[in-house]
Each structure stands twice: as C-alpha cells, then as structure tokens.
C-alpha cells in the first residue's frame, strides 16, 4: 500500500510505502529529475523545484514496484 500526498502539490509531497528502497521521479518528457535510495517507510520530496506538470513517481519496495502520478501546480 503506497500513499503520496498532497496531490496535486506546489512544494513538498509525503511518500509512504512499507519497505521503501528507491524512488525515481520522471517528468512528462521522460527525463529522470530525481533518483535516490531510500531506507525508510516514509519520506518527503520537494517537488516545488520542478516545473508545473505531471510527474511519474516510481517507488521500489522490498515487495515490488509501484508507479504513481503526481501533479505539480504553481
């Protein structure tokens, strides 16, 4: 079970996932804009540094991968 909130966002999002290992954020153009190893069940990302638009957030956990959409608004 994976949660990303608030969505849409204008700055920080909170990501919650049991056994989180890695997060990748990809823009609508297919560019990787964030890529990091995570060793926690909850983390915050500052998406306010990115342009307004739709982003795909891939969350890799010990149980598999999930892709969620996040809208960044300005």
VEXGU-460052 format. One record per residue: residue number from 1; chain; z, x, y of N, C-alpha, C, O, CB in turn. Coordinates in pm, 1 decimal, padded with zeros to 6 digits, always signed. Glycine has a CB too. Layout:
residues N
{NUM; 'A'; {Z; X; Y}; {Z; X; Y}; {Z; X; Y}; {Z; X; Y}; {Z; X; Y}}
...
END
This chain:
residues 74
{1; 'A'; {+00000.0; +00084.9; -00118.1}; {+00000.0; +00000.0; +00000.0}; {+00000.0; +00089.0; +00123.9}; {+00089.3; +00171.9; +00141.5}; {+00122.6; -00096.4; +00000.1}}
{2; 'A'; {-00100.7; +00071.4; +00209.5}; {-00119.1; +00156.2; +00326.5}; {-00122.3; +00071.3; +00452.3}; {-00190.7; -00030.9; +00457.4}; {-00247.9; +00239.0; +00314.2}}
{3; 'A'; {-00048.2; +00113.7; +00553.7}; {-00045.0; +00041.9; +00681.5}; {-00081.6; +00136.0; +00794.8}; {-00037.0; +00250.7; +00799.1}; {+00094.1; -00020.5; +00706.4}}
{4; 'A'; {-00164.3; +00085.4; +00887.5}; {-00194.8; +00156.5; +01012.2}; {-00173.5; +00057.2; +01125.7}; {-00233.8; -00050.1; +01127.5}; {-00342.7; +00214.9; +01013.0}}
{5; 'A'; {-00087.8; +00093.5; +01219.9}; {-00059.7; +00002.8; +01332.4}; {-00019.4; +00083.1; +01454.1}; {+00029.1; +00195.0; +01437.7}; {+00051.4; -00098.5; +01296.0}}
{6; 'A'; {-00036.7; +00032.6; +01575.9}; {-00110.3; -00089.8; +01609.8}; {-00260.5; -00066.8; +01598.5}; {-00308.6; +00045.3; +01615.2}; {-00074.4; -00137.3; +01752.1}}
{7; 'A'; {-00332.6; -00171.9; +01570.5}; {-00477.5; -00164.7; +01557.4}; {-00535.8; -00292.3; +01615.6}; {-00515.9; -00399.0; +01557.5}; {-00520.9; -00145.3; +01408.2}}
{8; 'A'; {-00607.2; -00286.3; +01728.2}; {-00655.2; -00167.2; +01799.2}; {-00544.1; -00094.2; +01874.1}; {-00435.7; -00147.7; +01897.4}; {-00764.3; -00206.0; +01896.7}}
{9; 'A'; {-00575.3; +00030.5; +01911.0}; {-00478.1; +00114.3; +01980.4}; {-00543.6; +00179.8; +02101.3}; {-00666.1; +00188.3; +02110.0}; {-00420.0; +00221.5; +01885.5}}
{10; 'A'; {-00461.1; +00225.7; +02194.0}; {-00512.8; +00305.4; +02305.3}; {-00448.6; +00444.4; +02306.6}; {-00488.6; +00530.4; +02385.1}; {-00487.3; +00233.4; +02439.5}}
{11; 'A'; {-00349.1; +00466.7; +02219.7}; {-00291.4; +00600.6; +02209.4}; {-00246.1; +00630.4; +02066.3}; {-00329.2; +00666.3; +01982.8}; {-00173.2; +00615.1; +02306.2}}
{12; 'A'; {-00118.3; +00616.7; +02036.0}; {-00067.7; +00654.5; +01903.9}; {-00082.9; +00543.7; +01801.2}; {-00070.2; +00425.4; +01832.6}; {+00077.0; +00693.8; +01913.8}}
{13; 'A'; {-00110.3; +00584.4; +01677.3}; {-00102.6; +00492.9; +01564.1}; {-00002.8; +00549.8; +01464.7}; {+00012.6; +00671.3; +01452.1}; {-00242.8; +00471.6; +01497.7}}
{14; 'A'; {+00064.6; +00460.1; +01394.7}; {+00154.7; +00498.5; +01287.3}; {+00084.9; +00469.9; +01155.6}; {+00029.5; +00361.8; +01135.4}; {+00291.0; +00423.0; +01296.9}}
{15; 'A'; {+00088.1; +00567.6; +01066.5}; {+00027.3; +00552.5; +00934.3}; {+00137.9; +00562.3; +00831.1}; {+00214.1; +00658.9; +00828.6}; {-00083.8; +00660.4; +00908.7}}
{16; 'A'; {+00145.6; +00460.7; +00745.7}; {+00244.7; +00458.8; +00638.7}; {+00173.8; +00447.5; +00504.8}; {+00092.6; +00357.2; +00484.5}; {+00344.8; +00342.2; +00657.6}}
{17; 'A'; {+00204.1; +00539.1; +00413.3}; {+00148.8; +00534.2; +00278.7}; {+00239.2; +00615.6; +00186.7}; {+00277.5; +00728.0; +00218.9}; {+00002.1; +00588.1; +00275.8}}
{18; 'A'; {+00272.0; +00558.5; +00074.3}; {+00358.1; +00627.6; -00022.4}; {+00284.8; +00748.4; -00079.8}; {+00171.1; +00736.6; -00125.7}; {+00401.8; +00531.4; -00136.4}}
{19; 'A'; {+00349.6; +00863.8; -00077.3}; {+00292.1; +00985.1; -00135.3}; {+00171.6; +01039.1; -00061.6}; {+00080.1; +01092.8; -00124.1}; {+00254.4; +00959.4; -00275.1}}
{20; 'A'; {+00169.5; +01025.9; +00071.1}; {+00057.0; +01072.6; +00151.3}; {+00041.2; +01224.1; +00137.6}; {+00139.3; +01298.4; +00140.2}; {+00076.2; +01033.6; +00299.1}}
{21; 'A'; {-00083.8; +01268.5; +00123.2}; {-00112.0; +01411.5; +00108.1}; {-00207.2; +01465.8; +00214.5}; {-00194.5; +01581.0; +00255.8}; {-00170.1; +01437.5; -00028.3}}
{22; 'A'; {-00303.8; +01382.4; +00259.8}; {-00407.0; +01431.6; +00352.0}; {-00462.5; +01314.2; +00433.0}; {-00474.6; +01202.6; +00382.4}; {-00521.9; +01504.1; +00274.1}}
{23; 'A'; {-00496.0; +01341.2; +00560.1}; {-00558.6; +01240.3; +00645.4}; {-00683.3; +01301.6; +00708.3}; {-00681.0; +01414.1; +00758.1}; {-00459.3; +01189.0; +00755.6}}
{24; 'A'; {-00792.7; +01224.5; +00704.7}; {-00916.5; +01262.6; +00771.4}; {-00960.7; +01145.8; +00858.0}; {-00966.4; +01032.0; +00811.4}; {-01027.6; +01301.9; +00668.3}}
{25; 'A'; {-00992.3; +01174.0; +00985.7}; {-01042.1; +01071.4; +01076.5}; {-01187.0; +01105.8; +01109.2}; {-01217.9; +01217.5; +01150.7}; {-00954.3; +01061.7; +01206.9}}
{26; 'A'; {-01275.8; +01007.2; +01089.8}; {-01419.2; +01026.7; +01111.2}; {-01467.2; +00927.2; +01216.0}; {-01434.2; +00808.7; +01209.4}; {-01499.0; +01010.0; +00978.1}}
{27; 'A'; {-01545.3; +00975.3; +01312.9}; {-01599.0; +00888.0; +01417.6}; {-01711.9; +00803.3; +01361.1}; {-01756.7; +00824.6; +01248.4}; {-01649.0; +00970.8; +01538.5}}
{28; 'A'; {-01757.7; +00706.1; +01441.4}; {-01868.5; +00619.5; +01400.5}; {-01997.8; +00699.0; +01381.3}; {-02089.4; +00653.4; +01312.9}; {-01890.3; +00508.9; +01504.3}}
{29; 'A'; {-02004.9; +00817.3; +01441.3}; {-02122.8; +00903.4; +01426.8}; {-02113.2; +00994.5; +01304.0}; {-02203.8; +01073.5; +01277.3}; {-02141.1; +00988.1; +01552.3}}
{30; 'A'; {-02003.7; +00983.0; +01230.5}; {-01987.3; +01063.3; +01109.6}; {-01924.1; +01198.9; +01132.2}; {-01920.7; +01281.1; +01040.6}; {-02118.1; +01082.2; +01045.4}}
{31; 'A'; {-01873.7; +01224.5; +01252.9}; {-01811.2; +01353.3; +01283.0}; {-01663.2; +01348.7; +01245.9}; {-01593.2; +01252.6; +01277.7}; {-01828.7; +01389.4; +01432.8}}
{32; 'A'; {-01616.4; +01453.8; +01178.3}; {-01474.2; +01464.6; +01147.9}; {-01403.4; +01507.6; +01275.4}; {-01428.8; +01616.2; +01327.5}; {-01447.4; +01565.8; +01030.6}}
{33; 'A'; {-01314.1; +01422.1; +01326.1}; {-01245.2; +01451.0; +01452.2}; {-01098.8; +01490.2; +01428.7}; {-01032.1; +01540.1; +01519.3}; {-01252.4; +01329.4; +01545.5}}
{34; 'A'; {-01049.6; +01467.3; +01306.5}; {-00912.1; +01507.0; +01272.1}; {-00906.3; +01525.2; +01121.9}; {-00960.8; +01444.7; +01046.5}; {-00806.1; +01400.5; +01320.5}}
{35; 'A'; {-00839.5; +01632.4; +01078.3}; {-00830.4; +01662.2; +00936.0}; {-00703.6; +01744.0; +00914.2}; {-00692.3; +01855.4; +00965.5}; {-00957.9; +01738.9; +00884.7}}
{36; 'A'; {-00607.5; +01689.6; +00838.1}; {-00481.3; +01761.2; +00821.9}; {-00412.1; +01721.8; +00692.0}; {-00425.6; +01609.8; +00642.9}; {-00389.1; +01734.2; +00940.8}}
{37; 'A'; {-00337.6; +01817.9; +00638.4}; {-00250.0; +01790.5; +00524.8}; {-00123.0; +01726.0; +00577.3}; {-00069.5; +01767.3; +00680.2}; {-00217.8; +01920.7; +00444.7}}
{38; 'A'; {-00075.1; +01625.0; +00506.7}; {+00045.4; +01551.8; +00544.3}; {+00136.7; +01546.6; +00423.0}; {+00092.6; +01511.3; +00313.6}; {+00011.5; +01407.9; +00596.1}}
{39; 'A'; {+00261.3; +01580.7; +00441.0}; {+00358.6; +01574.1; +00331.6}; {+00471.5; +01479.7; +00370.3}; {+00587.6; +01519.9; +00378.6}; {+00414.5; +01715.2; +00297.6}}
{40; 'A'; {+00436.0; +01353.4; +00393.9}; {+00534.7; +01252.8; +00434.0}; {+00479.8; +01115.4; +00398.4}; {+00361.0; +01100.7; +00369.7}; {+00567.5; +01262.4; +00587.2}}
{41; 'A'; {+00566.2; +01015.8; +00400.4}; {+00523.4; +00878.5; +00375.3}; {+00491.5; +00804.6; +00504.8}; {+00443.4; +00691.3; +00502.2}; {+00630.9; +00803.5; +00298.1}}
{42; 'A'; {+00518.8; +00870.3; +00619.8}; {+00487.6; +00810.9; +00749.2}; {+00455.0; +00922.6; +00848.1}; {+00520.5; +01026.8; +00849.3}; {+00606.1; +00723.3; +00800.9}}
{43; 'A'; {+00353.2; +00899.6; +00930.8}; {+00317.0; +00995.9; +01034.0}; {+00256.8; +00922.1; +01152.1}; {+00214.4; +00807.3; +01139.6}; {+00218.4; +01101.8; +00979.4}}
{44; 'A'; {+00253.2; +00988.9; +01267.6}; {+00190.1; +00932.4; +01386.0}; {+00074.7; +01021.9; +01428.1}; {+00084.8; +01144.5; +01424.9}; {+00292.2; +00916.0; +01501.3}}
{45; 'A'; {-00035.4; +00958.2; +01468.0}; {-00151.4; +01029.8; +01520.0}; {-00177.7; +00981.8; +01661.4}; {-00166.0; +00862.8; +01690.4}; {-00276.5; +01009.0; +01429.8}}
{46; 'A'; {-00213.4; +01074.8; +01749.8}; {-00252.1; +01039.3; +01886.2}; {-00403.3; +01022.7; +01889.3}; {-00476.8; +01121.0; +01897.7}; {-00204.9; +01147.5; +01989.6}}
{47; 'A'; {-00449.6; +00898.3; +01882.6}; {-00593.0; +00871.2; +01889.0}; {-00640.2; +00851.8; +02032.3}; {-00759.6; +00833.6; +02055.9}; {-00627.0; +00748.2; +01806.4}}
{48; 'A'; {-00547.5; +00855.5; +02129.0}; {-00583.8; +00840.3; +02269.1}; {-00670.5; +00953.0; +02321.0}; {-00734.7; +00938.3; +02424.9}; {-00461.1; +00830.6; +02352.1}}
{49; 'A'; {-00673.6; +01065.3; +02250.7}; {-00755.9; +01179.0; +02292.1}; {-00903.5; +01158.6; +02256.9}; {-00989.1; +01234.5; +02302.4}; {-00704.5; +01307.0; +02227.0}}
{50; 'A'; {-00933.4; +01056.2; +02176.1}; {-01070.9; +01031.3; +02133.6}; {-01134.9; +00924.0; +02221.2}; {-01065.3; +00846.1; +02286.4}; {-01075.2; +00989.2; +01985.5}}
{51; 'A'; {-01267.3; +00920.8; +02222.0}; {-01340.6; +00819.5; +02296.9}; {-01316.7; +00682.6; +02235.1}; {-01284.1; +00671.2; +02116.9}; {-01491.4; +00851.9; +02300.3}}
{52; 'A'; {-01333.3; +00578.0; +02317.2}; {-01321.8; +00441.3; +02267.1}; {-01426.7; +00418.5; +02159.6}; {-01539.5; +00466.6; +02170.0}; {-01337.6; +00338.0; +02382.0}}
{53; 'A'; {-01388.3; +00344.9; +02056.4}; {-01482.8; +00314.9; +01949.3}; {-01411.6; +00293.2; +01817.6}; {-01289.1; +00283.3; +01811.8}; {-01584.5; +00426.6; +01935.3}}
{54; 'A'; {-01491.2; +00286.0; +01711.3}; {-01440.6; +00260.5; +01577.5}; {-01431.4; +00391.9; +01500.2}; {-01523.9; +00473.0; +01502.6}; {-01530.8; +00159.5; +01503.1}}
{55; 'A'; {-01319.9; +00411.7; +01432.4}; {-01297.3; +00532.6; +01352.8}; {-01256.6; +00493.5; +01211.4}; {-01188.8; +00392.9; +01190.8}; {-01188.7; +00622.6; +01417.8}}
{56; 'A'; {-01298.2; +00573.0; +01115.3}; {-01257.2; +00555.5; +00976.4}; {-01147.0; +00656.4; +00946.7}; {-01161.7; +00775.7; +00973.1}; {-01378.1; +00573.2; +00878.2}}
{57; 'A'; {-01037.6; +00607.5; +00892.2}; {-00924.8; +00693.4; +00857.7}; {-00913.9; +00696.2; +00705.7}; {-00884.2; +00594.7; +00642.7}; {-00791.2; +00643.0; +00923.9}}
{58; 'A'; {-00938.0; +00812.6; +00648.0}; {-00924.9; +00829.5; +00503.4}; {-00787.0; +00886.8; +00475.4}; {-00750.5; +00992.3; +00527.3}; {-01037.5; +00922.2; +00445.6}}
{59; 'A'; {-00711.1; +00816.4; +00393.1}; {-00575.3; +00857.5; +00358.5}; {-00573.2; +00890.1; +00210.3}; {-00592.2; +00802.7; +00125.8}; {-00470.5; +00746.3; +00393.6}}
{60; 'A'; {-00549.7; +01017.3; +00179.7}; {-00538.8; +01060.6; +00040.6}; {-00392.2; +01062.6; +00002.1}; {-00310.1; +01124.0; +00070.3}; {-00603.9; +01200.4; +00019.2}}
{61; 'A'; {-00359.4; +00994.8; -00108.3}; {-00222.5; +00991.7; -00158.4}; {-00222.2; +01043.8; -00301.1}; {-00327.4; +01071.2; -00358.9}; {-00162.6; +00848.0; -00151.3}}
{62; 'A'; {-00103.7; +01056.9; -00356.5}; {-00093.3; +01102.3; -00494.8}; {-00149.6; +00999.1; -00592.6}; {-00171.2; +01030.0; -00709.8}; {+00052.1; +01132.7; -00529.2}}
{63; 'A'; {-00173.7; +00875.9; -00544.5}; {-00226.5; +00769.3; -00628.9}; {-00373.2; +00737.2; -00602.7}; {-00426.7; +00643.1; -00661.2}; {-00145.2; +00645.9; -00609.8}}
{64; 'A'; {-00438.8; +00813.4; -00516.0}; {-00579.0; +00787.4; -00484.4}; {-00604.4; +00791.2; -00334.7}; {-00522.7; +00841.5; -00257.6}; {-00621.5; +00653.0; -00540.3}}
{65; 'A'; {-00719.8; +00736.8; -00294.7}; {-00761.2; +00739.7; -00153.9}; {-00787.1; +00598.6; -00103.6}; {-00827.5; +00509.6; -00178.5}; {-00887.2; +00826.7; -00135.6}}
{66; 'A'; {-00762.0; +00581.0; +00027.4}; {-00786.8; +00454.5; +00095.1}; {-00857.2; +00486.2; +00225.9}; {-00824.2; +00584.8; +00291.9}; {-00653.8; +00374.5; +00119.4}}
{67; 'A'; {-00954.5; +00403.1; +00264.2}; {-01020.8; +00418.0; +00393.6}; {-00992.4; +00293.0; +00475.6}; {-01015.5; +00180.9; +00430.3}; {-01175.3; +00441.0; +00377.0}}
{68; 'A'; {-00941.8; +00313.9; +00597.2}; {-00910.3; +00203.8; +00688.4}; {-00986.6; +00224.7; +00818.2}; {-01014.9; +00338.0; +00856.9}; {-00756.8; +00194.3; +00715.2}}
{69; 'A'; {-01020.0; +00114.2; +00885.6}; {-01084.8; +00120.5; +01017.3}; {-00979.6; +00108.3; +01127.2}; {-00884.5; +00030.8; +01116.6}; {-01191.8; +00008.4; +01032.0}}
{70; 'A'; {-00998.9; +00186.0; +01231.4}; {-00911.0; +00178.5; +01348.3}; {-00999.8; +00173.1; +01472.8}; {-01093.6; +00251.7; +01486.4}; {-00811.4; +00301.4; +01354.0}}
{71; 'A'; {-00969.6; +00080.2; +01563.2}; {-01040.5; +00071.9; +01690.9}; {-00957.3; +00138.3; +01799.5}; {-00837.8; +00112.4; +01813.3}; {-01070.9; -00075.6; +01728.1}}
{72; 'A'; {-01023.2; +00224.7; +01876.5}; {-00959.8; +00286.6; +01992.2}; {-01020.1; +00220.8; +02115.8}; {-01141.7; +00220.0; +02134.7}; {-00980.1; +00443.6; +01993.7}}
{73; 'A'; {-00932.2; +00165.5; +02199.5}; {-00976.4; +00099.2; +02322.5}; {-00920.7; +00174.0; +02443.3}; {-00814.1; +00235.0; +02435.5}; {-00931.2; -00050.0; +02324.7}}
{74; 'A'; {-00991.5; +00169.2; +02552.2}; {-00949.2; +00236.8; +02675.2}; {-00921.5; +00137.0; +02784.3}; {-00884.6; +00175.6; +02895.3}; {-01054.5; +00336.2; +02721.5}}
END
